[in-house]
C-alpha cells in the first residue's frame, strides 16, 4: 500500500459461508497432465477446468456454453505462436444461484446481483515461460467501459465504480473489458466460477495445506482455525479463500494475500506428484470440472471451450519452477474516508510494461497488503514425479519437467528482472507464507 495518494479515480467444516511453445515428450499423456497441474496451481478455478478438457467426450459438449469476450477468431492455432504469451482472466463471483442455503444463509435475501469478488489476471510469458498472477482488490474504484447487458441492451460507460460491479453490469465480458482498459493488457481467455463450484473443485483436489499464525475465528464466514497447519477441503477451503474480518487488518487486501498463500500451497502440492501419479484422482478432477460447467457453476469464454487450445495453454507452462510463479496485488491507496481504494497507476505501469516486454519481475515490497501473511520459509523445488498408470500402485518414475526448469541457456540472468515498486506486494510459489490473525 502506497503512502502517496497518486491514483486514477476518474469516475471445511460445514459452517455457513457469508456472501459478501509446444514441447516434445516421450509420454504425451503424462506431459499434458503435468502441465495441466502447473496451470491449475496458478489459477485455482479457471485452470482446474483444463483437467476436464482431457476427457474429450465430455469436453466436446462445452462449446455451446462459452461466453464471447471479443474476436476469438483472430487467435492463432498454436499457443506458442502468441507474441508475448497468454493472458487469462480468472473471476470468482458471489452469485446465489444454485447455492446451498444451509451454507449461504444470506442468499435467502439475495438481491439477484452477481459480482466479481475475486478478479485475477494470469499472465504466461513468452519464452522463457513464467507466470505472474495479478489480483485486483474488489473495492478498487476504476472506470467501467460501455458493456452489453445480459438482456441484449447496453450499459453506458461509468467513470468511477468498484471493479466488482463490472460483472453485475455485463458479465464476464464486461469484467474482461474493464481489466483490459485498466492494464492495457489484451486478454484472450477468461473463466468465472461460483461458490459451489469452488467447493466441489476443492473436494476433487483432496484439500490444500495452509498455515495460520494464531487462532482465527470469523463469524462472517463461520471459519474457525486453531494456530498451526491445516488441510482445507470443500466448504472450509472456500471460507479460507473468502475470509477477511478474521485476518490481517480485516480488509480485502489481506484476503488477497490469504488467497495467494492458498494458491502457492496448491502449486507445491500438485507439482509434488500427489495428484499427478494417481489416475482416479485425475479423472475425478477432470469430471468434476466438466460437471461444474454443465451445472452453471463454471463459465468459460468461447476461447476456453476448445480442448486442443487448452492443451496448448497447458504445454506453455510445463517447465515453470516455483520462483517463477509470482503472485502480486494491483497497487492501491485508500480513498479519502477509507473503505475504498484507488489504483496507483504509476507503480502498476512498471508491472504491466514488464509483462508486455516479456521481462521477469521481482517483488521488492512486503508479502502482503493489509498485513495478511508473513513469509515463514522457502519451499524446495519439486522432486521427480511418477508417470500415472492405470494401475496406480505401480507408477513409472520419471524426472519432473519442473525439476530442471530454469537451467537452460534461455534462463534470464537476475539483473534482467524488473524490480517492482514497493507499492506492489506479493510473493512467489517458492515462498512459504502463514496467515496473520486480525489485530
ABEGO torsion letter per residue (X at the ends): XBABBBBBBBXXBBBBBBBXXBBBBABAAAAAAAAAAAAAAABAAAAAAAAAAABAAAAAAAAAABBBAEBAAABBABAAABBGEBBBBBBBBABABGBBAAABAAAAABAGBBBBABBBBBBBBBOBBBBBBBBBBAABBBBBBBBBBAAGBBBBBBABBBAAAAAAAAEAAAAAAAAAAAAGBBBABBBBBBAAAAAAAAAAAGEBBBBBABBBBBAAAGBBBBBEBBBBBEAAAAAAAABAAABEAGBAAAAAAAAAAAAAAAAAAAAAGAAAABAAAAAAAAAAAAAAAAAGABBBBAAAABAAAAAAAAAAAAABBAAABBBBBBBBBBBBGEGBBBBBAAAAAAAAAAAAAGBBBBBABBABBGGABBBAEBBBBBBBBBBBBABAABBBBBBBAAAABGABAABBBAAABBBBBAABBEBBAABBBBBBBBX
